[in-house]
Amino acid sequence: MWYEVAARLDPSRVTMHLLDFRGCGLSDRPREGHGFDDYAGDLRAALAAIDAPVTLAGHSMGGKLAQFIAAERPSNLERLILVAPGSAAAARPAAAHRARTLETYGSRERIERFTRAVMQREVAADVMERVVDDALVASYEHWIGWYDRGRTFDFSDRLARIAVPVLAIAASNDPLAPASRIKREVTNAIDGALFVELHNAGHNLPVETPDDIAEAIRRFV
């Protein structure tokens, strides 16, 4: 999801660390340990391994986890960038929606259809293929673990502890993380947080609007 943004940042000025959470990408696939605290532990360990000031950028699920860890005030965390982030509030589970999520797992056709449905802008065919491939290699334990125990985890009471500068980027046509909800549940809950809304874009901003996201990172950093 972040490759297009990373390609637009100058490697002579920033060092980029792209994290695959457990069960995803090139990371291990444990059968157990797919609760919210487990994923938070992955991010906590990754931050602790970086001996430098860090600007933490998270999208969607990663954005929810980034808020949780930022509230712990890691010593090397300097800034927080949240791109169409999941809310610290608990998502409401629905049996029909959960069933559709399970049906989508492992199906290229359904994953691509869902991916296109949450986006507003067209992306290059090779980018879409890569995003779908990435979803296809995710483990089942991750797929349902995050749905059942990640989305429903609530830590709204912790947001006031975030003490670093925060930039939240939302999209005008995001069906998963609406701009109004991000403004209400994220930027209004974090003292001094900045809010930017990108128009004519959907949920997957790092691939839909990589120029805008890269420029926002450069300006904020």
C-alpha positions in Angstrom: 0.0 0.0 0.0 2.9 2.4 0.7 5.2 1.7 -2.2 4.0 4.6 -4.4 4.4 7.0 -1.5 7.9 5.6 -0.6 9.0 6.0 -4.2 8.2 9.7 -4.0 10.3 10.4 -0.9 14.0 11.2 -1.1 16.0 8.3 0.4 18.9 10.7 1.0 16.8 12.7 3.4 14.7 10.0 5.1 15.1 6.3 6.0 11.8 4.4 5.5 10.8 1.3 7.4 7.7 -0.4 6.0 6.2 -2.8 8.5 4.3 -6.0 7.6 2.2 -7.0 10.7 2.1 -10.7 11.7 0.2 -12.7 9.2 0.8 -10.2 6.4 3.3 -9.6 3.6 6.7 -11.0 4.3 6.1 -11.5 8.1 5.6 -14.7 9.9 2.2 -16.4 10.1 1.6 -17.6 13.6 -1.6 -19.4 14.3 -2.1 -17.6 17.6 -1.6 -14.1 18.7 -4.0 -12.1 16.5 -5.5 -9.8 19.1 -5.2 -6.1 19.2 -2.5 -6.2 21.8 -0.5 -8.6 19.7 -0.4 -6.2 16.7 0.3 -3.3 19.0 3.3 -5.3 20.3 4.6 -5.7 16.7 4.5 -1.9 16.2 5.9 -1.2 19.6 8.9 -3.6 18.9 9.5 -2.0 15.5 9.6 1.5 16.9 12.0 0.3 19.7 14.3 -1.2 17.2 14.8 2.2 15.4 17.6 4.3 17.1 16.5 7.6 15.7 13.6 10.1 15.9 10.5 8.6 14.1 7.6 10.0 12.2 5.0 7.2 12.3 2.6 7.0 9.4 -0.3 4.6 9.5 -3.1 3.8 7.1 -6.5 2.3 8.0 -5.7 -0.6 10.4 -2.2 0.8 10.8 -3.6 4.2 11.7 -5.7 2.7 14.5 -2.6 0.9 15.9 -0.5 4.0 15.5 -2.8 6.1 17.7 -2.7 3.4 20.4 1.1 3.3 20.4 1.4 7.1 20.2 -0.7 7.3 23.4 2.1 5.4 25.2 4.5 8.2 24.3 7.5 6.3 22.9 10.7 8.2 23.6 11.7 8.3 19.9 8.3 9.2 18.4 8.4 12.8 17.0 5.3 13.0 14.8 2.2 11.0 13.8 0.6 10.9 10.4 -2.8 9.2 10.2 -4.1 8.4 6.7 -7.7 7.3 6.5 -7.2 5.8 10.0 -9.3 3.4 11.8 -11.1 5.0 14.8 -10.0 4.4 18.4 -13.7 3.7 19.1 -15.0 0.2 18.7 -16.5 -0.8 15.4 -20.0 -2.4 15.8 -19.9 -6.1 14.7 -22.6 -7.3 12.4 -23.2 -11.0 11.5 -24.0 -10.3 7.9 -20.9 -8.1 7.4 -18.7 -10.6 9.1 -20.0 -13.4 6.8 -19.2 -11.3 3.7 -15.7 -10.7 5.1 -15.1 -14.4 5.5 -16.4 -15.1 2.0 -14.0 -12.6 0.6 -10.9 -14.2 2.1 -8.8 -16.0 -0.5 -10.9 -14.9 -3.5 -9.0 -12.7 -6.0 -12.3 -11.6 -7.6 -14.0 -10.6 -4.4 -10.9 -8.9 -3.0 -10.5 -6.8 -6.1 -14.2 -6.0 -6.2 -14.1 -4.8 -2.6 -10.8 -2.9 -3.1 -12.3 -1.0 -6.1 -15.5 -0.3 -4.2 -13.7 1.5 -1.4 -11.7 3.6 -3.8 -12.7 6.7 -5.8 -9.8 7.0 -8.2 -8.5 4.5 -10.8 -5.0 3.2 -10.2 -2.5 1.5 -12.6 -3.2 -2.1 -13.3 0.1 -3.3 -11.8 -0.6 -1.3 -8.6 -4.1 -2.9 -8.3 -2.6 -6.4 -8.9 0.0 -5.8 -6.2 -2.6 -4.6 -3.6 -4.8 -7.6 -4.3 -1.8 -10.0 -4.2 -0.9 -8.6 -0.9 -4.4 -9.2 0.5 -4.3 -12.8 -0.9 -1.2 -13.8 1.0 -2.6 -12.6 4.4 -3.2 -15.5 6.7 -6.7 -16.5 7.7 -5.9 -16.0 11.3 -5.0 -12.4 10.6 -8.0 -11.8 8.4 -10.6 -12.9 11.0 -8.4 -12.0 14.0 -8.3 -8.3 13.1 -12.0 -8.3 12.2 -13.1 -9.9 15.5 -10.6 -8.4 18.0 -8.9 -5.5 16.3 -11.8 -3.4 14.9 -13.8 -3.9 18.0 -11.1 -2.8 20.4 -11.9 0.6 22.0 -9.3 3.0 23.5 -11.0 6.3 22.9 -10.0 7.4 26.5 -6.3 7.2 25.6 -6.3 9.7 22.7 -5.8 12.7 25.0 -2.4 11.3 26.1 -0.9 11.8 22.6 1.6 14.6 23.0 3.3 14.7 19.6 2.2 16.8 16.5 -0.5 14.9 14.6 -1.7 15.2 11.0 -4.9 13.3 10.0 -5.6 12.9 6.3 -9.1 11.9 5.2 -10.9 11.5 1.9 -14.2 13.0 0.8 -15.5 9.7 -0.6 -14.1 7.2 1.9 -16.9 4.7 2.8 -14.8 3.0 5.5 -13.3 6.0 7.3 -15.5 8.9 6.5 -13.9 12.3 6.8 -16.6 13.5 9.2 -15.8 10.6 11.6 -12.1 11.1 11.4 -12.6 14.8 12.2 -14.9 14.0 15.1 -13.2 10.9 16.6 -9.6 11.6 15.8 -8.6 15.2 15.3 -11.2 16.6 17.7 -10.0 14.1 20.4 -6.2 14.9 20.0 -5.1 18.3 21.2 -3.6 20.4 18.4 -4.2 17.7 15.7 -4.3 19.0 12.1 -7.0 17.8 9.7 -6.7 17.6 5.9 -9.4 16.3 3.5 -8.6 15.2 0.0 -11.4 15.5 -2.5 -12.5 12.9 -5.1 -10.6 10.2 -3.3 -11.5 7.0 -1.4 -10.1 4.8 1.3 -6.8 3.7 -0.2 -5.1 7.1 -0.3 -1.5 5.9 -0.5 -2.2 4.4 -3.9 -5.0 6.7 -5.0 -3.2 10.0 -4.2 0.5 9.1 -3.6 1.7 12.6 -4.7 -0.5 14.3 -2.1 0.4 11.9 0.7 4.2 12.2 -0.1 3.9 16.0 -0.2 2.0 16.0 3.1 4.7 14.0 4.7 7.4 16.3 3.4 5.7 19.4 4.6 4.7 17.9 8.0 8.2 16.5 8.7 
